[in-house]
Amino acid sequence: MGVWVQEWQEAGIVLSVRPYGEGSILAHIFTEEHGVVSGIVRGGGARRNIAMWQVGNLLLVQWKARLTGQLGSITGELVQSTAARCLEYPLALAILSSACGVADGGLPRDEAYPEIFMGLVRLLTLVNIAPDPPPMAAYLRWEADLLRAVGYGMDLRFCAVTGEAQNLRYVSPKTGRAVSSEGAGDWASRLLTLPQLFVDFDNDGCDEDWINGLNLNEFFLSKWVFGGINKDIPFFRVNLKNTLVNIYSKK
């Protein structure tokens, strides 16, 4: 049977899966204590198991490997099925897929980000409970938290020009610092729009705020996170903005 050198069990979110050999899948799982990990799920591609290993589902995961640094083996038990709940709600499904894609592509492997993990659990729970309308503001704030966790957070506490903490309306694309209406002056057209949902947590915004928020986060995700590792913004993140723009254009 052999001896498992490394073995642990904890809750995990399915971030991505792809076929691996005959009947198996390679899964990327996000956990609180071990971060984003990879492992082979034997039989994960079988029809009876496909529903459990859907992106966005919360599982109780067991990961084990016989050698340090070896690709592990994963088994799991379903805790919360979020993916199935979103199938009839395109924007909710787009949020789920985007969040998992950003975490999968943007977080370093095998490094714990407990606040980002718990934030993603809360976000997916909100999506599961209330998929229509979906928690777009919560998603945008989670992305901003992820930027901060990996060392590239925006500074939205006060204006970089005047020092005031009121009327913050823009963000500098160079520094990621907030700028007030007064501080922006003639430079406003060169700055990024700051939706108030980022500074006023009682304000969840509207469609226009959400699109501006996606543009704001996308700029810094592209510049500081994915650009630094020579990756494009994940497909599902692009799809989220396209889905929202399409819905907004029909109103």
Secondary structure, DSSP 8 states (H G I E B T S, - for coil): ----SEEEEEEEEEEEEEEETTTEEEEEEEETTTEEEEEEETTTTSHHHHTTT-TT-EEEEEEEESSTTS-EEEEEEEEE--HHHHTT-HHHHHHHHHHHHHHHHHS-BT---HHHHHHHHHHHHHHHH--SS--HHHHHHHHHHHHHHTT---B-SS-TTT--SSSEEEE-TTT-BEEEHHHHGGGGGGSEE--GGGT-TT----HHHHHHHHHHHHHHIIIIIIGGGT----HHHHHHHHHHHHHHHT-
